[in-house]
């Protein structure tokens, strides 16, 4: 006996996949930034008054990457070489 196919089911389009990918990326970035900022606050490494300043610095760095002034591999290398942080 042949399995019935739901007539309303349609394959995901390229636009559907891109939308899902964008949503997943945004959710992941929100999670990572929240973890980093709250971790710094919890350990006393970031003053509560400077959270906005830190957030602005993160956005400025992201803007620099978007505009091509620097790249993520450049940032990873800089963190490793100058600060001994392996991301």
C-alpha positions in Angstrom: 0.0 0.0 0.0 1.3 3.4 -1.0 1.9 6.0 1.7 -0.3 9.1 1.4 1.4 12.4 1.0 0.1 15.5 2.8 -1.0 17.8 -0.1 -0.3 20.9 2.0 3.3 19.9 2.7 5.8 21.7 0.4 9.6 21.4 0.3 11.5 24.2 1.9 12.5 27.0 -0.5 15.8 28.7 -0.6 14.2 31.7 1.1 12.9 29.4 3.9 16.3 28.0 4.5 17.9 31.5 4.5 15.3 32.8 6.9 15.9 29.8 9.3 19.6 30.3 9.0 19.4 34.0 9.8 17.1 33.3 12.8 19.5 30.6 14.2 22.4 33.0 13.8 20.7 35.8 15.6 19.6 33.5 18.4 23.2 32.2 18.8 24.7 35.7 18.8 22.2 36.8 21.4 23.0 33.8 23.6 26.8 34.3 23.3 26.8 38.0 24.0 24.4 37.5 27.0 26.7 34.8 28.4 29.9 36.9 27.9 28.4 40.1 29.4 26.7 38.4 32.3 29.9 36.3 33.0 32.0 39.5 33.2 29.4 41.2 35.4 29.2 38.1 37.8 32.9 38.0 38.2 33.2 41.7 38.8 35.3 42.1 35.7 32.9 44.6 34.2 31.3 47.4 36.2 27.5 47.6 35.9 27.9 51.3 34.8 30.1 50.2 31.9 27.8 47.5 30.4 26.4 50.0 27.8 30.0 51.1 26.9 31.0 47.4 26.4 27.9 46.7 24.3 28.7 49.8 22.1 32.3 48.6 21.7 31.1 45.1 20.6 28.7 46.7 18.1 31.6 49.0 16.8 33.8 46.0 16.3 31.0 44.1 14.5 30.5 47.1 12.3 34.2 47.1 11.4 34.0 43.5 10.4 30.9 44.1 8.3 32.6 47.0 6.5 35.7 45.0 5.9 38.1 47.0 8.1 39.1 43.8 9.8 38.1 40.1 9.7 37.1 37.5 12.3 40.3 35.5 11.6 42.3 38.7 12.3 40.5 39.2 15.6 41.1 35.5 16.5 44.8 35.8 15.7 45.1 39.1 17.7 43.4 37.5 20.7 45.7 34.5 20.5 49.0 36.4 20.0 48.5 39.5 22.2 46.4 38.0 25.0 46.9 34.3 25.0 43.2 33.7 24.5 42.4 30.7 22.2 38.9 31.1 20.8 
